[in-house]
């Protein structure tokens, strides 16, 4: 008998992207009040995102995420503190601006929050210098700058610093750097003599530029938060991937979670605990240089099982590809790769599309170029996660409670089917 994965998601959390343009009797002029209308509404609302350009996710097919919200809304969406705000007062003090690194994700976040992206002018001079000018007033506002420091890392990092400086000089009250992918996070300690700790340097640059807070997603190592002398809200992409895996029909007895290296054991153990407390296997990896890995042996039993490899990022895919080859050699029936950040440096695409993986599941913290799509690739959105975190920071509410495991029974799950859209897992109220 086949049973679904037993995953209890965080209380009230739904990973599917929620967007604007409400299909109801509300006027389109009430766009800015959408989050509060969503919190107060008791009717079935079908929402759709109007993007500047179509998002090209999930196996290379253009799609726009759609979510159906059931009548019973999560508790944190109907909290008293959130309902007390109205678009006419405090909401006008919240502004979201996007850099050029991942404008599609920033647009999704704004859609979820029912806000418009702030107007900003970013251009390059002929010699490569970056020019930033805000096109609207932010005096006294809470400003959130969405800019991952993904490749080209140096360009995007400097652009973020200049954006922060522009907001500081425009008299913004609070400046939060929303960094879905924090570059240089791997250089977080000295492993050899005469090495730099670039993660600390980048943290100092962001602080000195004028940021008051940082919101980061799945840092390579948690201790990187200590490099900042300002508050850091660290959110995890696990609920998004767990939501998706829970919608699949996989026997829980056949599942095993695999850590691709010893350093990721804590991450894989937490992941396995949420999937029916699945058994854990560890790949013993010996690295001889940067971006060069050699797999030695496997700790654990994967014979005849569905192996789910969990990591925080996929760069050249050398580690995870060699790990998958070892799992197949040890008798694994299927291998899934799950990662929050898809850096995808060459030759990652060739390795991931070589047939070793049943599916490669990533999130959109880093944009994936269309030419890098392959049939096994699935991209999930973290827009809801980041959008809800921004709301909570703005409302001075708890962020960690998003990730607290609910004590409710197993929820019902559904996949939205649309002829022109890719199906996404949706949590239904029970």
C-alpha positions in Angstrom: 0.0 0.0 0.0 1.3 3.4 -1.0 1.0 6.3 1.5 1.8 9.9 1.2 4.7 11.5 3.0 3.8 12.6 6.5 4.8 16.2 6.6 3.3 18.7 9.0 4.0 22.2 7.7 4.6 25.3 9.7 1.4 26.7 11.1 -0.6 28.6 8.5 2.2 28.5 5.9 1.6 28.1 2.2 4.6 28.2 -0.1 2.7 28.8 -3.3 3.1 32.2 -4.7 0.2 34.6 -3.9 -0.3 37.4 -6.4 -2.6 40.3 -7.1 -5.5 41.1 -9.4 -8.3 39.7 -7.3 -11.2 38.0 -9.1 -14.0 39.3 -6.9 -16.3 42.3 -6.7 -13.5 44.5 -5.3 -12.4 47.3 -7.5 -8.9 47.2 -9.1 -8.2 50.5 -7.4 -8.1 48.7 -4.0 -4.8 46.9 -5.0 -2.9 48.5 -2.1 -5.4 47.1 0.4 -5.1 43.5 -0.9 -3.2 42.0 2.1 -5.7 43.3 4.5 -8.6 42.3 2.3 -7.0 38.8 2.2 -6.7 38.6 5.9 -10.3 39.7 6.5 -12.0 37.9 3.6 -14.0 34.8 4.2 -14.8 34.1 0.6 -12.9 31.9 -1.9 -10.5 34.1 -3.7 -8.7 33.3 -6.9 -5.6 35.5 -7.4 -3.3 35.9 -10.3 -0.1 37.8 -10.8 0.3 40.5 -13.4 4.0 40.5 -14.1 6.1 42.8 -16.3 7.3 39.6 -18.1 6.2 36.0 -17.8 8.0 33.9 -15.3 9.7 30.9 -17.0 9.8 28.3 -14.3 9.2 24.5 -13.9 10.8 22.4 -16.6 11.3 25.3 -18.9 7.6 26.1 -19.4 6.4 29.7 -19.0 4.0 29.9 -16.0 2.3 32.2 -13.6 1.7 30.9 -10.1 -1.9 30.7 -9.0 -3.2 30.1 -5.5 -6.7 29.5 -4.1 -7.2 30.6 -0.5 -9.8 28.6 1.4 -12.4 30.4 3.7 -10.5 29.6 6.9 -7.4 31.7 6.9 -4.2 31.0 8.9 -4.2 32.5 12.4 -1.2 34.8 11.8 -3.0 36.4 8.7 -5.9 37.4 10.9 -3.9 38.7 13.9 -5.2 41.8 15.6 -1.9 43.7 15.1 -2.1 43.1 11.3 -5.7 44.0 11.0 -5.2 47.3 12.8 -3.1 48.6 9.9 -4.8 50.3 7.0 -3.5 51.4 3.6 -4.1 55.0 4.4 -1.6 55.2 7.3 1.3 52.8 8.0 1.2 50.9 4.7 2.3 54.0 2.8 5.5 53.9 4.8 6.5 50.5 3.5 8.4 50.5 0.2 9.9 47.7 -1.8 12.6 48.3 -4.4 14.2 45.7 -6.7 17.8 45.6 -8.0 18.6 44.1 -11.4 19.7 40.7 -10.0 16.2 39.1 -9.6 13.4 41.5 -10.5 10.9 38.6 -11.1 11.2 37.5 -7.5 10.8 41.1 -6.2 7.7 41.4 -8.4 6.2 38.3 -6.9 7.0 39.5 -3.4 5.2 42.8 -4.1 2.3 40.9 -5.6 1.9 38.8 -2.4 2.0 41.9 -0.3 -0.4 43.8 -2.5 2.1 46.6 -3.1 3.7 48.1 -6.2 7.4 47.9 -6.6 9.1 51.3 -5.9 10.3 53.3 -8.9 14.1 53.2 -9.2 16.6 54.0 -11.9 19.6 51.8 -12.2 22.0 52.0 -15.1 25.6 51.4 -16.1 27.9 54.0 -17.5 30.2 53.2 -20.4 33.1 52.4 -18.1 30.9 50.0 -16.0 30.1 52.3 -13.1 26.7 51.8 -11.5 24.2 54.7 -11.2 21.2 54.5 -8.8 18.5 57.1 -8.3 15.2 56.6 -6.5 12.3 57.9 -8.5 10.0 58.5 -5.5 10.3 59.9 -2.0 11.2 57.4 0.8 11.7 60.0 3.6 10.6 58.4 6.9 9.7 55.1 5.2 10.6 51.4 5.9 12.5 50.5 2.7 13.2 46.9 1.6 15.7 46.3 -1.1 15.5 42.9 -2.8 18.8 42.0 -4.3 20.5 38.6 -4.2 24.3 38.7 -4.6 24.2 35.9 -7.2 26.5 35.8 -10.3 27.8 38.2 -11.3 28.4 38.4 -7.6 30.6 41.5 -7.5 28.3 43.5 -9.8 25.2 42.6 -7.8 26.9 43.2 -4.4 28.1 46.7 -5.4 24.7 47.5 -6.8 23.1 46.6 -3.5 25.6 48.8 -1.6 24.8 51.8 -3.9 21.1 51.2 -3.5 21.5 51.2 0.3 23.5 54.4 0.1 20.9 56.1 -2.1 18.1 55.2 0.4 20.2 56.4 3.4 20.8 59.8 1.6 17.1 60.0 0.8 16.3 59.9 4.5 14.7 56.5 4.7 13.8 55.6 8.3 14.8 52.0 8.1 16.6 50.1 5.3 16.4 46.4 5.1 18.6 44.5 2.7 16.6 41.5 1.5 19.2 39.1 0.2 17.6 35.8 -0.9 21.1 34.5 -1.8 24.0 35.8 0.2 27.2 35.5 -1.9 30.6 34.9 -0.3 28.9 32.9 2.4 31.2 30.0 1.8 34.3 32.0 2.8 33.1 32.1 6.4 36.3 30.8 8.1 40.0 30.1 7.6 40.7 26.5 6.5 44.2 27.3 5.4 46.9 29.8 6.2 46.7 33.3 4.8 43.0 33.1 3.7 40.5 35.9 3.8 37.1 35.6 5.6 35.2 37.3 2.8 31.8 36.7 4.5 32.8 39.1 7.3 34.1 41.7 4.9 30.8 41.7 2.9 28.8 41.9 6.2 30.9 45.0 7.1 30.3 46.6 3.7 26.5 46.2 4.0 26.5 47.6 7.5 28.7 50.6 6.7 26.7 51.3 3.5 23.8 52.1 5.9 21.6 49.0 6.1 19.7 48.7 9.4 18.7 45.1 9.0 19.3 42.1 6.8 16.9 39.5 5.7 18.7 36.4 4.2 17.5 33.0 3.1 19.4 29.8 3.9 22.8 31.1 4.7 25.6 28.6 3.9 26.4 28.5 7.7 24.3 29.9 10.5 27.3 31.5 12.2 27.5 34.0 9.3 24.7 35.9 11.1 27.3 36.8 13.8 29.4 38.7 11.2 26.8 41.4 11.1 26.6 44.2 13.7 22.9 44.7 12.8 19.9 42.4 13.2 19.7 39.5 10.8 16.4 37.6 10.0 17.4 34.2 8.7 14.6 32.4 6.9 14.7 28.8 5.6 13.5 27.5 2.2 12.7 24.1 3.6 9.0 24.6 4.0 8.7 25.5 0.3 10.4 22.3 -0.8 8.6 20.2 1.8 5.3 21.5 0.6 6.1 20.2 -2.9 7.5 16.8 -1.7 4.4 16.3 0.4 2.2 16.5 -2.7 3.9 13.5 -4.2 2.8 9.9 -3.6 5.9 8.3 -2.1 5.7 5.6 0.5 7.2 6.9 3.7 8.8 3.5 4.3 10.8 3.8 1.1 12.2 7.3 1.8 15.7 8.1 2.9 17.2 11.6 3.2 20.8 11.9 2.1 23.3 14.6 3.1 25.9 15.1 0.3 28.6 15.8 2.8 29.3 15.7 6.5 28.9 19.4 6.9 25.2 19.2 5.8 24.2 16.6 8.3 22.3 19.0 10.6 20.4 20.4 7.6 19.5 16.9 6.3 18.5 15.7 9.8 16.1 18.5 10.2 14.7 17.8 6.7 14.3 14.1 7.5 12.5 14.8 10.8 9.8 16.7 8.9 9.3 13.8 6.4 7.9 11.1 8.6 11.2 11.1 10.6 12.8 9.4 7.6 16.2 7.6 8.0 19.3 9.5 7.2 22.3 8.6 5.1 25.6 10.5 4.7 27.9 10.7 1.7 31.6 10.8 2.9 33.1 13.4 0.6 36.8 14.2 0.4 37.5 17.6 -1.3 40.9 18.2 -2.9 40.3 21.8 -4.0 37.7 24.4 -4.6 34.8 23.1 -6.8 36.6 19.7 -6.9 35.1 16.8 -5.0 35.7 13.1 -4.7 33.2 10.8 -3.2 34.6 8.0 -1.1 31.8 6.0 0.5 28.3 6.0 1.9 27.1 5.8 5.5 23.6 4.4 5.7 21.3 2.1 3.7 19.7 3.2 0.5 19.0 -0.1 -1.3 15.6 -0.1 -3.0 14.7 3.3 -1.5 13.9 6.8 -2.9 16.8 9.0 -1.9 16.3 12.7 -1.4 19.6 14.6 -1.4 19.4 17.9 0.5 21.8 20.8 0.2 21.7 24.6 0.6 23.2 25.3 -2.9 24.2 23.7 -6.1 27.2 25.4 -7.8 29.0 23.2 -10.2 27.0 20.1 -9.1 30.1 18.0 -8.7 29.4 17.0 -5.1 25.7 16.2 -5.7 26.3 14.4 -9.0 29.0 12.1 -7.7 26.8 11.5 -4.6 23.9 10.5 -6.9 26.1 8.1 -8.8 27.2 6.5 -5.6 23.5 6.2 -4.4 22.6 4.4 -7.7 25.6 2.1 -7.3 24.4 1.3 -3.7 21.0 0.3 -5.1 18.8 3.5 -4.7 15.6 3.2 -6.8 15.3 7.0 -7.4 17.3 10.0 -6.5 15.9 13.5 -6.0 18.0 16.6 -5.5 16.7 19.4 -3.4 18.5 22.8 -3.0 17.4 26.3 -2.1 20.0 28.1 -4.2 20.7 27.2 -7.8 24.0 28.9 -8.7 24.5 26.5 -11.6 28.1 27.3 -12.6 29.3 25.3 -15.6 29.2 22.3 -16.0 26.3 22.0 -13.6 23.6 21.7 -16.2 25.3 18.8 -18.0 25.8 17.0 -14.7 22.2 17.5 -13.5 20.6 16.5 -16.8 22.7 13.4 -17.3 19.9 11.1 -16.0 21.2 10.6 -12.5 18.2 12.5 -10.9 14.5 11.7 -11.1 13.9 15.4 -10.3 16.0 18.5 -9.4 14.0 20.7 -7.1 15.2 24.3 -6.5 13.8 27.7 -5.5 13.9 31.0 -7.3 16.2 32.8 -4.9 18.6 32.9 -7.9 17.1 33.4 -11.4 17.7 30.5 -13.8 18.4 31.4 -17.4 16.1 29.9 -20.0 18.9 28.1 -21.8 19.7 26.3 -18.6 16.3 24.6 -18.3 16.2 20.8 -18.6 13.4 18.3 -18.2 14.1 17.2 -14.6 14.2 20.8 -13.3 11.4 22.1 -11.0 11.6 25.7 -9.7 9.5 26.7 -6.6 8.8 30.2 -5.5 9.9 31.6 -2.1 7.9 34.9 -2.7 5.2 34.0 -0.1 7.9 33.2 2.5 9.9 36.4 2.0 6.7 38.5 1.7 5.3 37.2 4.9 8.6 37.8 6.7 8.7 41.4 5.4 5.2 41.9 6.8 6.1 40.5 10.2 9.3 42.6 10.4 7.3 45.7 9.4 4.6 44.9 11.9 7.1 44.0 14.7 5.8 40.5 14.8 7.6 37.2 15.4 9.4 35.8 12.4 10.5 32.5 13.9 6.9 31.4 14.5 6.6 30.9 10.7 8.7 27.8 11.0 7.2 26.3 14.1 5.7 22.9 13.4 2.0 22.8 13.6 0.3 20.3 16.0 -2.7 19.8 13.7 -3.4 16.6 11.8 -2.1 16.0 8.3 -3.5 18.7 6.1 -5.2 18.1 2.8 -3.1 19.0 -0.3 -4.2 19.9 -3.8 -2.6 20.7 -7.0 -4.1 23.5 -9.1 -4.5 22.5 -12.7 -4.5 25.2 -15.4 -4.0 24.7 -19.1 -1.4 27.5 -19.4 0.1 27.2 -16.0 2.3 24.7 -14.1 0.7 23.0 -11.1 1.9 24.1 -7.7 1.2 22.5 -4.3 -1.3 24.4 -2.2 -2.1 24.0 1.5 -5.8 23.8 2.2 -7.3 24.6 5.6 -8.6 21.8 7.7 
